């Protein structure tokens, strides 16, 4: 039975340039634009940018160029006089807003099988997934998913609803994609799942921590890392042959806002592409 290809991309800030490169290489091998090959996409935080751009019809090559040209702008710090304020995050999201508005037109209602987790801060149910039922601007939906605590501002819409990073509850989201596709009536699917944060040794000291230490541990070692439990769920439901997870193994952790290692991240994902290429192409073209 034929199955439709879907793509899920987890969060991880500037590290998103790695999955963007991986998809670019896949597109080169396929010989046609990636959006023509897939029937659904999901992403959290930086993954939401990639997923939304795929939904918009962007080629993987164009998405990679978008990252390469704009990462420095996206991670622009606030001036010193604002940083002195107690609740100001590390980066100004003004450039990110402009980039999203320029590249994502219209409302989520025109999305086809696109699912973007965010955190709805002043709702009884904080877990929120933007999809085609939501009459909101695509750029706003993606911006909310990208609003990582301590890094970017919380997003408040015109109705005073507050949103922050979807990674707080679904940084890795193949199960969100699977559920969304099922709800859309698409049950014969296979998912290519890209884990942006990669897999690094756990170097966190065990035991109790201060509030600040716990915050760092949760953000860096849980929110920003890969989540194998979600992949486990998808394999159990779809069958192991219908989930292809890509998690490069690295010797050290890479911070989501370290722009000095961009070339290194691309090289890691290039090596991962070479290592997985044969199995990947068989997964993408199984018939």
ZADOVEX-170280 format. One record per residue: residue in three letters; z, y, x of N, C-alpha, C in turn. Coordinates in steps of 0.001 Angstrom, whole numbers, plus 500000, padded with zeros to 6 digits. Example, Ala and Ser with C-alpha at 12.3 -4.5 7.8 and 13.67 -1.06 7.14 Angstrom:
<recs>
REC resn   n.zz   n.yy   n.xx  ca.zz  ca.yy  ca.xx   c.zz   c.yy   c.xx
REC  ala 507800 494310 513190 507800 495500 512300 507800 496700 513200
REC  ser 507080 497750 512850 507140 498940 513670 507870 500030 512900
</recs>
This chain:
<recs>
REC resn   n.zz   n.yy   n.xx  ca.zz  ca.yy  ca.xx   c.zz   c.yy   c.xx
REC  unk 500000 498797 500845 500000 500000 500000 500000 501245 500874
REC  unk 499099 502196 500577 499027 503428 501344 500283 504266 501154
REC  unk 500745 504873 502225 501902 505761 502162 501516 507124 502687
REC  unk 502125 508184 502110 501835 509545 502538 502753 509974 503659
REC  unk 502205 510670 504633 502972 511122 505790 503708 512419 505479
REC  unk 504995 512462 505814 505828 513656 505668 506487 513958 507011
REC  unk 506900 515212 507198 507516 515615 508457 508825 516343 508196
REC  unk 509871 515940 508932 511180 516580 508873 511544 517092 510261
REC  unk 512036 518355 510330 512405 518947 511616 513813 519526 511503
REC  unk 514698 519130 512396 516081 519609 512347 516206 520994 512975
REC  unk 517419 521571 512841 517688 522882 513406 518011 522830 514890
REC  unk 518024 524015 515512 518331 524080 516938 517853 525347 517616
REC  unk 517640 526418 516854 517309 527706 517451 516040 527689 518284
REC  unk 516131 528263 519480 514972 528376 520371 514469 527012 520820
REC  unk 515294 525976 520693 514868 524632 521057 513746 524130 520149
REC  unk 513507 524833 519047 512430 524471 518129 511059 524506 518765
REC  unk 510936 525158 519911 509639 525184 520582 509243 523787 521050
REC  unk 510245 522904 521245 509959 521532 521652 509226 520738 520581
REC  unk 509793 520624 519353 509054 519962 518276 507719 520630 517965
REC  unk 507652 521959 518094 506380 522646 517867 505329 522158 518860
REC  unk 505741 521970 520115 504825 521445 521124 504421 520008 520805
REC  unk 505377 519184 520398 505128 517777 520070 504098 517666 518948
REC  unk 504252 518481 517915 503312 518463 516797 501939 518976 517228
REC  unk 501917 519938 518128 500648 520442 518668 499900 519320 519379
REC  unk 500611 518541 520166 499985 517431 520893 499492 516360 519913
REC  unk 500274 516098 518878 499849 515146 517855 498577 515633 517174
REC  unk 498534 516889 516836 497367 517467 516173 496127 517343 517051
REC  unk 496278 517549 518345 495153 517413 519273 494597 515991 519244
REC  unk 495485 515016 519205 495036 513626 519163 494395 513258 517831
REC  unk 494905 513847 516753 494338 513560 515431 492963 514187 515256
REC  unk 492743 515305 515940 491445 515966 515865 491214 516745 514589
REC  unk 492292 517040 513876 492173 517871 512683 493503 518557 512407
REC  unk 493511 519654 511628 494758 520378 511369 495816 519479 510754
REC  unk 497027 519576 511258 498110 518714 510790 498394 518862 509296
REC  unk 498340 520088 508715 498597 520203 507272 497656 519366 506409
REC  unk 496474 519040 506926 495534 518209 506170 495954 516741 506157
REC  unk 496904 516398 507025 497308 515002 507172 498592 514683 506412
REC  unk 499404 515683 506107 500731 515435 505552 500799 515834 504082
REC  unk 501768 515225 503364 501921 515529 501939 503276 516164 501619
REC  unk 504131 516357 502628 505432 516968 502391 506116 517313 503690
REC  unk 507034 518283 503632 507740 518720 504819 509109 519288 504454
REC  unk 510032 519155 505396 511364 519737 505234 511856 520177 506594
REC  unk 512739 521161 506595 513291 521625 507860 514492 522509 507632
REC  unk 515391 522476 508593 516583 523322 508563 516539 524300 509719
REC  unk 516954 525533 509458 517048 526562 510499 515705 526710 511215
REC  unk 515647 526521 512521 514353 526651 513203 513345 525661 512634
REC  unk 513834 524506 512183 512957 523531 511543 512366 524037 510248
REC  unk 513090 524935 509571 512578 525496 508322 511374 526402 508584
REC  unk 511363 527060 509740 510211 527894 510103 508978 527011 510265
REC  unk 509133 525914 511001 508008 525009 511236 507539 524393 509915
REC  unk 508490 523915 509102 508129 523289 507831 507414 524271 506911
REC  unk 507935 525493 506817 507324 526492 505937 505930 526881 506414
REC  unk 505750 526956 507726 504433 527288 508271 503434 526156 508012
REC  unk 503886 524903 508107 503017 523780 507762 502622 523863 506290
REC  unk 503591 524190 505429 503314 524332 504005 502330 525466 503745
REC  unk 502368 526473 504623 501471 527626 504493 500060 527297 504972
REC  unk 499894 526133 505605 498585 525718 506094 498339 526034 507550
REC  unk 499367 526487 508273 499207 526790 509693 498950 525511 510481
REC  unk 498064 525573 511444 497917 524458 512360 499151 524373 513247
REC  unk 499393 523195 513816 500521 523036 514733 500334 523915 515961
REC  unk 499083 524095 516382 498795 524963 517525 499203 526407 517232
REC  unk 498921 526872 516025 499302 528236 515642 500821 528374 515566
REC  unk 501496 527338 515083 502959 527381 515003 503563 527456 516395
REC  unk 503039 526664 517323 503540 526731 518696 503326 528125 519282
REC  unk 502161 528712 519072 501882 530068 519566 502852 531082 518965
REC  unk 503189 530888 517687 504144 531782 517016 505486 531753 517733
REC  unk 505934 530559 518110 507188 530420 518846 507076 531048 520228
REC  unk 506045 530693 520933 505905 531142 522316 505868 532660 522428
REC  unk 505225 533315 521463 505066 534763 521510 506279 535531 520971
REC  unk 507120 534864 520169 508151 535614 519445 509598 535242 519738
REC  unk 509859 534213 520540 511240 533814 520778 512073 534948 521363
REC  unk 511503 535671 522296 512243 536768 522919 512611 537837 521893
REC  unk 511697 538103 520967 511970 539094 519921 513048 538604 518961
REC  unk 512969 537318 518607 513918 536759 517640 515342 536823 518169
REC  unk 515503 536493 519454 516842 536484 520047 517109 537798 520783
REC  unk 517083 538875 520014 517385 540215 520527 518813 540580 520132
REC  unk 519634 540877 521103 521036 541178 520835 521233 542534 520176
REC  unk 522348 542654 519466 522732 543953 518931 523128 544882 520070
REC  unk 522979 546197 519902 523450 547123 520934 524961 547018 521119
REC  unk 525452 547463 522247 526857 547272 522615 527820 547873 521596
REC  unk 527438 549012 521005 528361 549684 520093 528530 548907 518785
REC  unk 527546 548078 518427 527707 547232 517245 528469 545958 517595
REC  unk 528309 545490 518811 528997 544279 519229 530518 544473 519258
REC  unk 530935 545717 519307 532377 546002 519315 533009 545758 517950
REC  unk 532182 545700 516915 532711 545469 515571 533145 544009 515436
REC  unk 534197 543725 514676 534776 542375 514659 533903 541287 514030
REC  unk 533008 541654 513113 532244 540627 512402 530746 540647 512708
REC  unk 530355 541292 513772 528939 541364 514113 528529 540126 514909
REC  unk 527467 539417 514480 527026 538238 515218 526334 538605 516523
REC  unk 525887 537604 517227 525331 537792 518565 523955 538463 518552
REC  unk 523138 538146 517543 521753 538620 517529 521412 539384 516251
REC  unk 520517 540352 516412 519989 541144 515305 518822 540364 514682
REC  unk 518862 540150 513370 517807 539346 512747 516608 540166 512268
REC  unk 516542 541440 512629 515466 542310 512131 514079 541800 512507
REC  unk 513915 541384 513761 512603 540893 514195 512246 539581 513509
REC  unk 513237 538714 513314 512984 537458 512610 512527 537732 511184
REC  unk 513175 538687 510521 512766 539066 509168 511299 539489 509149
REC  unk 510921 540349 510081 509547 540861 510132 508545 539731 510373
REC  unk 508882 538823 511271 507985 537706 511593 507788 536811 510382
REC  unk 508876 536516 509671 508779 535655 508493 507989 536327 507379
REC  unk 508236 537596 507155 507504 538320 506108 506013 538401 506417
REC  unk 505690 538534 507680 504292 538634 508095 503555 537310 507911
REC  unk 504253 536204 508103 503588 534900 508137 503770 534049 506879
REC  unk 504777 534368 506069 505032 533593 504856 504877 534492 503639
REC  unk 503825 534309 502906 503552 535185 501763 503895 534498 500450
REC  unk 504336 535291 499497 504587 534775 498163 505948 534125 498008
REC  unk 506089 533399 496912 507380 532812 496549 507377 531292 496687
REC  unk 508580 530743 496707 508736 529295 496859 508066 528528 495727
REC  unk 507852 529182 494594 507229 528519 493446 505832 527993 493775
REC  unk 505204 528540 494809 503869 528061 495190 503925 526964 496246
REC  unk 505129 526613 496693 505273 525525 497665 504924 524186 497034
REC  unk 504353 523310 497825 504082 521945 497398 504869 520988 498284
REC  unk 505862 520310 497701 506664 519322 498437 507249 519892 499734
REC  unk 507932 521017 499610 508571 521677 500745 510042 521893 500404
REC  unk 510929 521510 501347 512362 521494 501050 513137 522084 502222
REC  unk 513898 523162 501925 514591 523934 502957 516084 524033 502628
REC  unk 516945 523320 503353 518393 523430 503108 518962 524775 503553
REC  unk 519896 525287 502758 520676 526463 503124 522103 526235 502618
REC  unk 522997 527152 502951 524382 527058 502487 524677 528242 501574
REC  unk 524977 527962 500312 525210 528975 499287 526705 529301 499291
REC  unk 527075 530386 499949 528473 530631 500284 529353 530975 499089
REC  unk 528799 531649 498078 529647 532026 496950 529296 531258 495682
REC  unk 528942 529991 495877 528706 529097 494759 529719 527960 494803
REC  unk 529967 527351 493659 530868 526198 493632 530300 525058 494471
REC  unk 528962 524946 494466 528295 523917 495252 527567 524590 496408
REC  unk 528096 524447 497615 527527 525170 498750 526201 524577 499200
REC  unk 525950 523288 498905 524705 522663 499325 523561 523125 498431
REC  unk 522589 523804 499034 521453 524331 498292 520166 523976 499039
REC  unk 519170 523503 498309 517858 523222 498897 516819 524074 498183
REC  unk 516156 524947 498932 515068 525734 498364 513840 524827 498185
REC  unk 513196 524925 497025 511949 524196 496792 511133 524953 495750
REC  unk 510145 524312 495177 509208 525006 494286 509837 525450 492964
REC  unk 511068 525055 492704 511747 525511 491477 512379 526891 491656
REC  unk 512384 527415 492876 513091 528664 493162 512144 529859 493190
REC  unk 512438 530820 492327 511624 532028 492220 512128 533088 493214
REC  unk 512050 532743 494493 512466 533668 495553 511381 533715 496619
REC  unk 511399 534787 497393 510418 534926 498470 510606 533819 499513
REC  unk 509490 533264 499971 509548 532220 500997 510265 532722 502253
REC  unk 509963 533952 502640 510568 534509 503853 512085 534576 503735
REC  unk 512581 534927 502545 514027 534987 502330 514637 533592 502404
REC  unk 514003 532621 501781 514523 531255 501794 514666 530741 503221
REC  unk 513634 530936 504031 513676 530474 505422 514712 531254 506217
REC  unk 514791 532552 505986 515770 533384 506701 517189 532900 506444
REC  unk 517487 532521 505197 518844 532040 504902 519151 530768 505679
REC  unk 518170 529888 505792 518392 528627 506503 518581 528859 507998
REC  unk 518049 529965 508506 518125 530285 509939 519381 531065 510326
REC  unk 520223 531386 509360 521346 532292 509620 522560 531548 510161
REC  unk 522423 531067 511395 523489 530281 512028 524725 531137 512269
REC  unk 525905 530676 511844 527144 531421 512060 527360 531772 513525
REC  unk 527814 532976 513762 528065 533606 515072 526786 534043 515777
REC  unk 525640 533502 515372 524378 533877 516004 523637 534956 515210
REC  unk 523530 534771 513869 522795 535711 513024 523617 536077 511784
REC  unk 523251 537178 511169 523958 537682 509990 523845 536732 508797
REC  unk 524883 536693 507996 524817 536089 506670 523804 536889 505847
REC  unk 523052 536197 505004 522037 536859 504185 522571 537065 502766
REC  unk 522509 538302 502291 522951 538647 500937 521732 539128 500160
REC  unk 521426 538466 499031 520245 538845 498265 520571 539965 497278
REC  unk 519585 540333 496485 519733 541470 495564 520789 541213 494488
REC  unk 521100 539948 494230 522116 539599 493233 523486 539354 493849
REC  unk 523645 539744 495120 524912 539613 495856 525272 538153 496158
REC  unk 524273 537284 496152 524497 535913 496585 524443 535853 498106
REC  unk 525369 535131 498717 525441 535054 500172 525021 533663 500655
REC  unk 524204 533651 501703 523705 532396 502248 523839 532393 503767
REC  unk 524065 531189 504315 524029 531035 505778 523403 529680 506106
REC  unk 523377 529380 507364 522641 528250 507937 522769 526936 507163
REC  unk 521613 526358 506810 521610 525051 506166 522151 523954 507063
REC  unk 522192 524237 508363 522697 523256 509312 524177 522960 509163
REC  unk 524895 523778 508419 526318 523521 508207 526545 522236 507422
REC  unk 525541 521795 506684 525692 520536 505946 524479 519610 506077
REC  unk 523334 520135 506525 522137 519291 506645 521258 519776 507789
REC  unk 521804 519746 509014 520991 520186 510147 519812 519246 510368
REC  unk 520061 517964 510213 518999 516961 510206 518729 516618 508748
REC  unk 517445 516580 508340 517217 516500 506894 516149 515519 506439
REC  unk 515956 514377 507098 514982 513430 506548 515381 512896 505180
REC  unk 516698 512782 504936 517147 512307 503627 516895 513342 502538
REC  unk 517006 514645 502897 516680 515712 501944 515201 515634 501584
REC  unk 514372 515416 502589 512929 515290 502365 512631 514077 501485
REC  unk 513257 512961 501795 513052 511751 501007 513438 511984 499541
REC  unk 514605 512577 499306 515055 512831 497935 514118 513794 497216
REC  unk 513693 514827 497917 512778 515796 497312 511446 515170 496934
REC  unk 510928 514321 497807 509662 513657 497510 509815 512687 496340
REC  unk 510934 511971 496311 511193 511064 495190 511249 511832 493876
REC  unk 511944 512972 493890 512051 513785 492676 510694 514326 492228
REC  unk 509783 514484 493207 508434 514968 492891 507507 513832 492472
REC  unk 508056 512617 492414 507265 511465 491989 506518 510778 493105
REC  unk 506793 511176 494359 506128 510571 495520 507095 509593 496195
REC  unk 506920 508305 495934 507851 507312 496480 507251 506495 497628
REC  unk 505959 506493 497755 505323 505758 498847 505091 506715 500016
REC  unk 506136 506921 500787 506076 507895 501874 506566 507279 503181
REC  unk 506158 507913 504267 506724 507626 505582 507044 508963 506231
REC  unk 508126 509000 506994 508627 510279 507513 508649 510278 509032
REC  unk 508015 511287 509603 508146 511590 511023 509295 512580 511154
REC  unk 510371 512163 511816 511604 512946 511880 511841 513440 513310
REC  unk 511777 514744 513520 511939 515340 514841 513320 515974 514963
REC  unk 514106 515499 515939 515471 515980 516148 515478 517019 517269
REC  unk 515478 518283 516872 515335 519414 517791 516409 519446 518865
REC  unk 517669 519147 518492 518785 519277 519423 518797 518256 520539
REC  unk 517956 517195 520400 517867 516132 521405 519182 515353 521494
REC  unk 519249 514425 522418 520436 513580 522544 520989 513692 523957
REC  unk 522166 514283 524065 522801 514508 525364 524155 513825 525398
REC  unk 524668 513525 526594 526007 512926 526688 527057 513846 526085
REC  unk 528059 513268 525440 529147 514042 524862 530163 514355 525953
REC  unk 530248 515623 526309 531158 516035 527387 532388 516762 526861
REC  unk 532564 516786 525545 533702 517488 524954 535009 516737 525235
REC  unk 536016 517482 525640 537320 516866 525858 537873 516351 524539
REC  unk 538370 515118 524503 538935 514587 523272 540292 515207 522963
REC  unk 540788 514973 521750 542118 515457 521393 542103 516735 520588
REC  unk 543293 517284 520362 543435 518498 519575 542840 519700 520280
REC  unk 542501 520726 519460 541885 521928 520002 542427 523158 519274
REC  unk 542216 524316 519874 542525 525567 519191 541441 525814 518142
REC  unk 541663 526792 517271 540655 527124 516265 539321 527492 516917
REC  unk 539372 528270 517991 538143 528680 518681 537456 527464 519301
REC  unk 538249 526571 519909 537659 525374 520505 537046 524464 519448
REC  unk 537712 524334 518309 537149 523532 517231 535839 524133 516742
REC  unk 535785 525465 516620 534560 526139 516165 533397 525831 517107
REC  unk 533656 525914 518412 532615 525608 519383 532184 524159 519319
REC  unk 533169 523271 519147 532891 521831 519069 532032 521509 517847
REC  unk 532382 522103 516717 531638 521834 515481 530215 522361 515570
REC  unk 530041 523595 516074 528711 524188 516154 527830 523488 517178
REC  unk 528381 523220 518365 527565 522706 519466 527415 521189 519461
REC  unk 528443 520466 519042 528410 519016 519141 528175 518303 517814
REC  unk 528240 519042 516704 527977 518429 515406 526797 519088 514712
REC  unk 526904 520377 514454 525839 521057 513721 524523 521012 514484
REC  unk 524574 521311 515790 523338 521438 516553 522835 520129 517144
REC  unk 523559 519058 516995 523126 517771 517550 522372 516941 516507
REC  unk 521756 515879 516966 521048 514989 516045 522045 514224 515179
REC  unk 521607 513855 513988 522470 513118 513059 521806 511793 512711
REC  unk 522305 510719 513293 521688 509413 513066 522049 508835 511705
REC  unk 523127 509351 511085 523519 508824 509786 522447 509082 508734
REC  unk 521797 510228 508797 520761 510561 507822 519522 509678 508016
REC  unk 519207 509403 509268 518101 508489 509544 518439 507088 509045
REC  unk 519691 506705 509180 520143 505394 508709 519919 505261 507205
REC  unk 520244 506318 506472 520041 506318 505024 518569 506131 504681
REC  unk 517696 506876 505375 516260 506802 505089 515700 505422 505398
REC  unk 516123 504854 506513 515648 503516 506861 516081 502493 505817
REC  unk 517297 502658 505317 517813 501720 504327 517023 501776 503028
REC  unk 516554 502977 502665 515835 503155 501403 514334 502910 501566
REC  unk 513743 503503 502608 512293 503436 502783 511827 502188 503509
REC  unk 512733 501612 504291 512349 500531 505181 512185 501088 506583
REC  unk 512632 500335 507568 512629 500814 508947 511244 501215 509421
REC  unk 510225 500563 508920 508853 500847 509364 508335 502186 508858
REC  unk 509052 502813 507896 508582 504071 507303 509346 505307 507771
REC  unk 510128 505151 508831 510778 506307 509456 510565 506232 510957
REC  unk 510009 507297 511518 509778 507386 512962 510558 508595 513471
REC  unk 511664 508335 514141 512521 509419 514617 512274 509679 516100
REC  unk 512122 510945 516435 511905 511348 517826 513116 512153 518297
REC  unk 513862 511592 519256 515026 512270 519839 514951 512121 521362
REC  unk 514414 513115 522060 514400 513011 523525 515819 512874 524072
REC  unk 515995 511973 525007 517294 511809 525671 517316 512683 526919
REC  unk 518339 513517 527007 518452 514457 528124 519798 514287 528814
REC  unk 519874 514711 530074 521079 514505 530877 522149 515557 530631
REC  unk 521772 516649 529967 522721 517738 529718 522393 518397 528394
REC  unk 523348 519125 527866 523123 519862 526630 522356 521146 526910
REC  unk 521524 521539 525965 520781 522794 526050 521222 523691 524908
REC  unk 521638 524893 525229 522082 525839 524214 520894 526324 523384
REC  unk 521141 526523 522108 520071 526886 521186 519509 528290 521412
REC  unk 520180 529108 522234 519689 530463 522472 519391 530733 523949
REC  unk 519252 529685 524746 518965 529850 526167 517453 529897 526378
REC  unk 516905 531098 526468 515463 531266 526591 514954 531025 528011
REC  unk 515846 530890 528957 515425 530672 530340 514938 529246 530584
REC  unk 515176 528354 529633 514794 526943 529825 513621 526543 528924
REC  unk 512900 527520 528388 511808 527219 527458 510778 526278 528069
REC  unk 510346 526565 529302 509358 525712 529964 509909 524306 530168
REC  unk 511185 524214 530465 511831 522917 530655 511860 522126 529346
REC  unk 512129 522804 528240 512161 522141 526934 510770 521617 526574
REC  unk 509752 522423 526811 508380 521975 526540 508049 520742 527376
REC  unk 508453 520755 528650 508186 519615 529534 508887 518351 529039
REC  unk 510110 518498 528524 510850 517351 527984 510108 516749 526800
REC  unk 509636 517599 525900 508939 517104 524716 507541 516592 525061
REC  unk 506933 517103 526120 505656 516565 526583 505841 515139 527090
REC  unk 506895 514927 527855 507182 513580 528344 507509 512642 527182
REC  unk 508220 513179 526190 508536 512359 525016 507269 512009 524249
REC  unk 506336 512944 524199 505074 512654 523517 504313 511537 524238
REC  unk 504245 511645 525544 503552 510606 526311 504219 509243 526120
REC  unk 505553 509252 526092 506294 507998 525967 506097 507353 524593
REC  unk 506020 508172 523556 505963 507663 522185 504553 507651 521599
REC  unk 503586 508170 522319 502253 508428 521767 501640 507211 521075
REC  unk 501650 506082 521726 501003 504893 521177 501627 504494 519840
REC  unk 502962 504419 519813 503654 504043 518576 503529 505131 517517
REC  unk 503536 506384 517952 503411 507505 517028 502076 507467 516300
REC  unk 500999 507312 517041 499680 507308 516422 499507 506113 515493
REC  unk 500129 505000 515818 500096 503839 514936 500879 504130 513653
REC  unk 501972 504889 513782 502775 505258 512610 502025 506251 511731
REC  unk 501379 507234 512365 500674 508265 511619 499407 507724 510964
REC  unk 498745 506795 511639 497526 506169 511115 497723 504658 511029
REC  unk 498490 504195 510041 498839 502777 510007 497749 501853 509478
REC  unk 496667 502439 508929 495674 501587 508265 494309 501720 508915
</recs>
